[in-house]
């Protein structure tokens, strides 16, 4: 005899699914298959550790990571439509502006960072540079310093913001232009982690990096005042005085980035090839005893709990992720 589903039962199931009482994924099913993650280059060290532990916990999942400048990675998703499960950006605004709402539904803020000026023992004036004279040394003839590409990497436009803020903080009119005149274009690299090898081989004297990257690679660094390092949200009103124009999605268009404290964001792409594994990884990442602990151990302060800006966005998250998130702009 043919079984006829009760209309009331079907309606109830739909309501439970929409409200998150039922998971859109198979309850209790072990994730399997390839998990594709795009992430900021500055997350390479902690995400490598996470990958190893996550794959041991879920042996049927093969994590495939690709690191690069966050803006570039987001464009690969939005313009080239490359299949990706998770995108983790060094600037949550890249997810908000480039991927939402067409390619992503929500953005979770999970960590912070700050800018530092890195160098080594072989850097010119290494025995002289300090927190009070670094900007004078960057302007000296023969000093080779660089940063990542602002159009591709948040660390790139944040480096320029830090220089603009230094001009204001130290009351040195024209400082930004003088320093930029002493930095040839060849010293600008696609992503900030590429500068690490240049420092270590002696081919560059100073480079702008995140504090976590400096700590992970054992680099010497100058720690900057909070009003310059973009690491303290309490100074966002000061940070917003810095503006950097970067290339837009379409050729010939521009976007103005406004200074704001460094906040990392992560999302699951709408048409993720492996949503079950993606949700499992996000749960792992946001657990204070797992992913967030790894971030802290590798020099990158996490948000505990992680954050979303509105209650509406929290409601859009997979139900298993909501316990790790608070509503806080």
N, C-alpha and C positions, 0 to 999 in steps of 0.2 A: 504493500500500500504506500502511495506517495505521501511523504511527510510535508505538511504545510506549516510554514513558520508563522507564529502569531505576529500580526502587525505591531502590537503593543510591545512585544519582546524585542523586535527589531529596532523600534524607536528608542527603547530604553538603552540598548547596546550602543546606539549612536550617541546618545546624550552622555553616557559614561565615558566613551572614547574622547569626545570633544572636551569634556571637563577635566580629563586627565585621570579619572578614577581607574580607567583601564589604560594600559600602556599601548601605544600604537605599534609596539614591537612585541615579539613573542615573549611572554612572561617566562622568566627562568631559562630561556634558551641561551646556550653558550655561543658567543659571537665567533664567527669563522671568516676566513678569507682575508683579502688585502684591505688595509686601512691606509688611505692616502692623506697625509698631513702636509700642508704648506705652513711654514712658520718663519718668523723673523730670524735673521742670522744670529742675533744676540741670544736666541733661545736654544742654540745648537747644543751646548753642553748639558743643560738640564733636561732637554727633550731626549737626548741620547740615553741618559740614565733612565728616564721614564720608559722609553721604548724597551730597554732590556728587562726591566721589572715587569712591565705590562705583558710582554710576550711570554715571560715565564709563567705569569698568572693565567694568561689565555693563550696556550700553545698553538691553537688553531688559527690565530690571527698573525698576519705578517704586516708589521707596520712599515710603511714606505714614506720616509720623510724627505721633503725638499726645502732647503733653507735659502733665503734670499731677502732682498729689500722688500719690506712689507707692501709698499705701493706697487712695485713691479709684480709681486705675487698675486695681489688682488686683481690687477689688470689681466693677468693670464686667465683668471677665473671668469672675469666679467666680459672680456673681449674675445678670448680664444676658446672659452667654454670647456677648458680642460677638466676632466672628471676629478673632483676633489671631495673628500669627506669633511675635513676640518681645516679652518684657516685661523692661525694665531698671529696677530699683528702687534708690533711694538707700539702702535698708536691705534687705540680703539676707534678713533674717528675715521680711519681708513675703511674699516668695516662698515661703519655707519653711512659714510658718504659714497663709497664705491660699490659695496655689495648689497646694501639694503635699499629697498625691499625686494628687488628682483631676484637676487641670488641668496639672500639670507634673511631670516625672520627676526633674529635677535642677536645681541652682542653682550657677552659677559666680560666684565672687567676683573682681571684676576691677579695683576701684579703691577708693581711700580719700578722705577729705576731713577738714576740721575746721571748727568754727564760729568766726565772727568777728562783731564788732559793727560794722556799717557806718554811715557818716554822710557828709555833704558839707560844703563850706565854708559853706553857709547854715544848717547845723544849729545849734540853740541850744547855746551853750557849745562850739562847734567848736574855738575857740582854747584851750580849757582842758582838754578831755577827754583822758585818757591811760589807760594800762594799770593805773594805781594808783587812779584815782577814778571809772571809768566807771559803777560800780554806784551811787555817790552821785548822779551826774548823772542817771541813769535814774529816780531817786526824786524829783527836784526837780519842783516844781509848774510846769506849763506845758510840760514836755518831752514831746513826742509820740514814742512808740516802739512798735514792734509786732513781730509774728512771724507765721508761717503757722499754719494750723489743725492742731492736733495729731491730730485725727481723720482728716485727709486726707493730711498731708504729714510725712514723717520729720523735716524741718528744724523743724517746729512742735514736736513733742514733744522733740526734741533741744535746742531753745532753752530750754524749761522745765527740762530736765535740767541745762543749763549754769548756770542761775540757782540751782538747788538745790545744785549742786556749789560754786558761788561762796560760798554761805552757809557751807558746811563749810570750804572752803579758807581763807577770810578770817576765820573764827571770828566771824561776825556773825549771831547768832541772830535769827530773824525777818526776815532780809533778803528772802527769797523772797516772803513775804506782803506786805511793804511795797512791793516793786516791782510785784507783780501788782495791788495796789490802785491803782497809778498808771498802769495800762494798761487802758483801756476795751475792751470787746469789739469795738467797731468797728475797732480797730487790728489785729484778727486777720483775715488774708486766706487764701483757699483754698490758695494755693501761694506759696512764698517768693519766686519771681521777680517776682510782682506787686508786691512791696514796693519793688523797684528803681525803678520809675517814680514811686512816691510820694516816695522820697528825692530823685530827680532833679528833680522839680517843686517841691520844698520843702514838700510836704504831710505829710512825716514827718521827724523829726529823726534817729532811730536805728532800725535794723532788724537783726534777726539773719539772717545769710546764711552760706552756705558760702564758704570762702576762694576757691574757684575762681570762684564767681559774682561775688564782689567784684572779683577780678582781671580777669575778662572784661568787666565793665562800667565799669571805671575808677573804682570807688568808694574813698573813704578808709575805713580800718577799723582797729579796735583788735584786735591779736593777743593772745589770752589765754594764760595758763599752760597747759601740757599737761594738768594735772589738771582743767581746766575745759573745754577746747575739744573734748573727745571725739575727738581726732585721733591719739592714741598708744595702741596696743593694750597697751603695757606698763603702762598705768594702768587697765586694765579692772577690777581689783579695787576701785579708788576710784570709778570710774564707776558701778559697780553699786549704789552707795548711793542713786542717784537713781531715782525711780519716777514714772511718769506714767500715769494711767488714761485710756484712749481708748475710743471707741465700738467695740463688737464688730460682727460681721457681721449679727446679728439685732437688731432694735430692742429697746432696754432692756437689752442685754448690754454687758459691758465687758471690755476686755483691759488688763492692766497691762504697760506697756513698761518694761524695766529698762535702765539706762544701759550702753552698750557703745560701743567705738570705731566711728566711721563707716566702714562697709564696704558698698560697692555690689555688687548681685548682678544676674545676667541669666539668663534661661532661654528655651527655646523651648516654646511651648504645645503640649500633646499633640495637639490636633486642628488644628494650624497649617494654614491654607489653602495656603501655599506653602513647604513644608519645605525644598525644594532651595535657594531663595533665602535662607531663614532661616539655613541652615547656612553658605552662602557668606558672608553678612554676619557671622556669628559668627566665622568664620575670619579675616575682614578685621579685625574688632574686636580680636581677641586677638593679632594679629601685632604684635610690638614695633616693626616698621618701618611699620606702618599705623595701626590704631586706637589702640593704646596710646601711640604717638608723639604722636598728635593730643591725647589726654587730657593727656599731660605738657606739651605746648606751650600748652594752655589752662588750666594751673594746677591740674590734678587728678592727683595721683600715682597711677599705675597699679600693679597687682601684675604683676611680670614674673618668672616666668610667672604666669598666673592660677591660681586655687586652687579646689579642691573639698575637702570635709572628710574624705572616706573613699575608699578604693580601690574600694569597691563602687559609689559614685556615678560615679567616673571611668570605670568599665567600662560604665556606662549611656549615656555620651556617644556621639554619632556618631563613628565612628572617626577622621574627619579632624580632629576638635577635640582629641583626646587629647594630641597633641604639644605643645599650647600650655598644658597644665594640669599642675600638680603637686598632690599630696595634702598638704594642710597646713590644719589647723583654725585 
